[in-house]
Amino acid sequence: MACQRAPKPEGELPPNDKIVKKLEELCEFYESSDDATNQFKLRGTRRAINKLKLLGRDLTDDDVEESALRRILGSKFKVGSNKETIKKIQEIHESGDLDRLRTYRADPRRCAIMELSKVWGIGYRKAQTLIDKNNIWSVKELKEEAEKNPKIVEARVHRTLRCHDDLQLRMSREEAMVIGDRVRTCAREVFAELLPLHDVTKLKVEGASAASPFADRASISRRWRRRAAATPSPRPASLDAVAARRSHG
């Protein structure tokens, strides 16, 4: 997993950070749109972001040539909206920004929908309703109006509004690693019987029993197969009836 890699030294930006940030901003606009074609663009853009993050170095002038970028990003970036992603990366590399992003940023309604859609429980349609019917153009205005008129949003949205600012913060890699270790430990303790047979020997975690009650599943399965083979299966009554009719015929 990308979050399990060693963190960068403080002050050092990840490779292709400027390009990645612009593409991530573009993804936010795609997510706040109900245009079906934007969903295809969203998937392609996210795929490109992951490739650039894992590249391990900054793109050079030679790398941003179309053929070179295709080799870096993969075979899927040859046709359709994915091919447009290559042009966007080239534009960001050359100018530092995207004309498409400038157009989106200049549209107050699009920006408001994007901001409101970041609140968990509010989608594109609900954001439009808040703008058109309630004249709410930002999360701050939504919080103020929700205190005066609680029925303006559902109860679940009230809960997420209280911690919305914290939810917008990126989790550090160190914190993600700690959470991942804790989840794996709990999973081994609780779902030991669901693990593959070759993982049974890896279940020695702190607080867990020394052996799983399912540790001997292989021998149980072998005994069951031997017992089934030794016990003749009963002949279906329908076959006996057919055989009797043939003998009398």
N, C-alpha and C positions, 0 to 999 in steps of 0.2 A: 504494500500500500504506500501511496505517496506520502501520507502523513507520518509514516514510520521511519522516513529517512532522517539523517542527522540535520539539525537546523543550520541555517546559514550563519556565519559570524555576524555579530551585530553591526549594523550600518551597511552591510553588503546586500544589494538587491538581488533577487532571484534572476536567473537568465530570462531574457525577453520580457521583463516585468512591464515595460511601457506598452508593448503590444498586447500583452495578456490583459492589462487593466482596461484598455480601450475595447477589446473584444468582450470582456465581462460586462462593461457598461452597455454594449450593444445587446448582450443577452438579456439584460434587465428590461430594455425596451421591447424586445421580442416577447418576453414573458408577460408583459402587461398589454399585449395585443390579442384580439380575438381572430386575427387573420390566420387561417389554417396554414397558409404557405410559410408564415413566420415560424411555425413549429418545426418544419423541416430545416429552416435556416438555423434555428436554435440548436438542434441536435448537431448539425455540422459545425457550428461555431464552437460548441462545447468540446467536440472531438478535437478540433484544432487547438484549443486552449490546453487540453491535457497533453497533446503531443509536444507543444512548445515548452510546457513546464518540465517535461521529462527529457527534453533534448540535452540539458546539461551545459549548454553554452548559448551565447547570444547569436542571433542570425547575422551572417555577413552579407555583403552586397551580392556575392555570388549565390548565397543561399536563397535569396528572394527572387531569383530567376524562376519562371513558372515550372520548368522541368525539375529543378532542384527542390522546390517547395513540395512538389508532388511526391518526390521520393521521401522527403522528411515527414510529410503529413500522412502519406499512405495512398493506396490505390483508389480509395473512395472519393478523393478530391480531384476528379477528372471531369465530371459532368454536373449540370444543374446548379443548384444553390451552393453545393460544395465548391464548385469552380469559382463562384463569386467570392467565397471566403478567401481564396488565394489572392484575388485582386484587392480585397480589403487589407490583408496583411501587407501586401506591397505598398499600398497607399499609406498605411500607418508608419511603415519603415522609412518611407521617403519624406513624409510631411509631419509626422508626429500626431496626426489626428485623422478623422474621417469626415467627409462631407455629410454623410448620412447622419452621423452623430450631431453635427452642428445643426442640421435641420430638425432633428428630434428635440434637441435642447431648446430650440427657439419656439417650440410649440407648447404653450402653458398647459393646455388640456392633456396632452400626451404625458408631460412631466408629472402632472397631478395624478393621473391614472396610475402611472408607474409607482409613485410614492405610496398611494393608498393601497395598491395591490401588494405591497410588501407586508402589510398587516395580515397575520395569519387569520384565515376565515373570510377575507375580502378578496373577491375575484374581479375580473374585468367588468362584468355587468353591475355588481354592487358598487364598484368605484364610480361608474358612470351615473348611477342613481344618486349617490351622495353628492356628486358635482351638480347634476341637473336639478334635483328636487330640494336639496338641502344647502346648496352653495358652499360645500365643504371642499377645499382644494388642497388640504395638507393634513398630515397626521396630527399636528398640533391642534388644528381646528376641530378635527374629529374627536380628540380627547376632551376638549372643552365642551363640545356639543353633547357628547355622551354622558357627561356629568349632569347636564341640565335635562336631557331627554334620554333616559336609559334605553328606551324602546327603539332607538334609531338603529341599533345593531344588536345582534344576538348575544346571549350571555357568554358564549365562548370567546367572542371578539373582545368583550369587556376584560376577560382574564388576560388575553394576550396584549391588550393595550397597556396594561399595567407594567409589563416587562418588555415592551416592544423595543425600547432603546437597547436593552441588553442583548436581545435576540439578533440585533443587527451587527454586533461585534463578532469579528472572526475569532474562532477558537484557535489557541496556539497549538503548535504541533506537540509540545510537551504534554499539554492537557489532554489532547486526543490520544496520545500513547498511554497515559495513565488510565483513561476511561476504557480503552481497548483491552488493557491487561485485566482490569477488574471484570469486564463483561465476559472475557474468556474463562476466567477463574470460576465465576458463578455458573456459566454454561456447563462447564465440566462437572460441577457438583450436582446440578439439578437435572441435566439431560444426559447423564453418563450412558444410560441404556440406549440412546439414539445414536451414539457415535459408532463409526465403522469398527469392525473387529480389530484392525491393526492399530487403532488408537486407544484400545483398552489399557495397554501398558503405560500410557501417558497420563493416566487419570490421577496420579499422586499429587494432589493439590492440598494446600493447607486447610485443615478442617474437614476434609473428605475422608470417608472410610477407606481402609487399606485396599480392599478389593470390592469391585462392583458385583452386585448379585447377578449380573449378566456376563461376568467375565468368562464363564465356562460355556458360552452359547455354542461354540463350535462342537464340543463333545456332545452336548444335548442334541444338536441338530443331527450328528452322525448316528446317535442311538435311535433317534426317531426314524431315520431313513432305513436303518437295519430292521427295525420292528415292522415298518410298513412293507418291506420286501419279504419278510418271513411270513406275514399274515396274508393268506390268499383273499383276494377281494371277492365278495359274494356276486354270483352271477345274476344279472337282472332278470326279473320274472318274465319280462316280455320275450327275452331270448329263449327261455325255457319253453314258453308256449309255442313259439315258432318251431322249435326243434321237435316238440311233440306232434304238431300237425304234420310236419314233414314225414316223421316216422310212420304215422297212421296212413298217410297218403300213399 
